[in-house]
Amino acid sequence: MKITFRSLATLAIGLLVSSLALATRPPPPPPACGASDVSGVTFLSCSGYFTGNYISGNAGDKSFADGKLSLLGLTGTSGTWLEKIEELHGSHTINFDTPLSGTVYFGIHRGGAGDGPQSTAWYEIDAGSGPLDSFTYNLDGSSNAALYSFTPPIPEPETYALMLAGLAMVGAAARRRRARA
């Protein structure tokens, strides 16, 4: 087997081209979101994951978020959240300050720092009649989360009865004051 300079050069160029192709290969796309991503609530639907952090608050990201939330059935937010958890540090517990109930729409950013690609997804979940203080996010690498909408709990009939009794007492007290004057 005769090795020539030309065959060595051809081999070197072939290795260089193949290593450049591997080096410029784009990273794998983020995984799709799904029902197994959350627990402690009833999963309804999701949209994502999309490469990047779209819970940053800038106008372009809000517009992107608004479009994805619209796909889930939530319109009119303009991508503006009600509440944001800035640093989850990989925590699996999502605990917004707002007690949740009914249909809840939230977004979560994950990835980077060795936990996969930077990516964002939006979820529609059912928190039940509430109040729900927290639920579990089952994927690693959570970074921040934003609450976009929830359904306030409907008061129980006893609550209405107490409110009416209170109004009746205020009305009776006002009537007594008028009668004395």
Residue pairs with C-beta under 8 A, 6 or more apart in sequence:
27 117
28 117
29 51
29 117
30 48
30 49
30 50
30 51
30 111
30 116
30 117
30 119
31 49
31 116
32 48
32 49
33 46
33 47
33 48
33 49
33 121
33 123
34 46
35 43
36 138
37 43
37 46
37 121
37 123
37 137
37 138
37 139
38 123
38 125
38 135
38 136
38 137
38 138
39 135
39 136
39 138
40 132
40 134
40 135
40 136
41 104
41 125
41 126
41 127
41 128
41 132
41 135
42 125
42 126
42 128
43 123
43 125
44 103
44 123
44 124
44 125
44 126
45 72
45 73
45 123
45 124
46 72
46 121
46 122
46 123
46 124
47 68
47 69
47 71
47 72
47 121
47 122
48 68
48 119
48 120
48 121
48 122
49 110
49 119
49 120
49 121
50 64
50 68
50 119
50 120
50 121
51 117
51 118
51 119
52 118
52 119
52 120
53 61
53 109
53 118
53 120
53 143
53 144
54 61
54 64
54 65
54 68
54 107
54 109
54 120
55 61
55 65
55 81
55 84
55 107
55 108
55 109
55 120
55 144
55 145
55 146
61 79
62 78
62 79
62 80
63 78
63 79
64 79
65 77
65 79
65 107
65 120
65 122
65 148
66 77
66 78
66 79
68 107
68 122
69 75
69 77
69 79
69 105
69 107
69 122
69 148
72 105
72 122
72 123
72 124
73 124
74 105
74 124
74 148
74 149
77 105
77 148
77 149
80 148
81 107
81 146
81 147
81 148
82 98
82 147
82 148
82 149
82 150
83 96
83 97
83 98
83 146
83 147
84 144
84 145
84 146
84 147
85 94
85 95
85 96
85 144
85 145
85 146
86 144
87 143
87 144
88 94
88 142
88 143
88 144
88 145
89 142
90 115
90 140
90 141
90 142
91 137
91 142
92 136
92 137
92 138
92 142
93 134
93 135
93 136
93 137
94 106
94 108
94 134
94 135
94 136
94 137
94 142
94 145
95 133
95 134
96 106
96 145
96 147
98 147
98 150
99 130
99 131
99 132
99 133
100 127
100 130
100 131
100 132
100 133
100 135
100 147
100 150
101 127
101 128
101 129
101 130
101 131
101 132
101 150
101 151
101 152
101 153
102 126
102 127
102 128
102 129
102 130
102 150
102 151
102 152
102 153
103 124
103 125
103 126
103 127
103 149
103 150
103 151
104 123
104 124
104 125
104 126
104 127
104 147
104 149
104 150
104 151
105 122
105 123
105 124
105 147
105 148
105 149
105 150
106 122
106 123
106 125
106 145
106 146
106 147
106 148
107 120
107 121
107 122
107 123
107 145
107 146
107 148
108 120
108 121
108 123
108 137
108 142
108 143
108 144
108 145
108 146
109 118
109 119
109 120
109 142
109 143
109 144
109 145
110 116
110 118
110 119
110 120
110 139
110 140
110 141
110 142
110 143
111 117
111 118
111 119
111 141
111 143
112 118
112 141
112 143
113 141
115 140
115 141
116 140
116 141
122 148
125 135
127 135
127 150
129 153
129 154
130 153
131 153
137 145
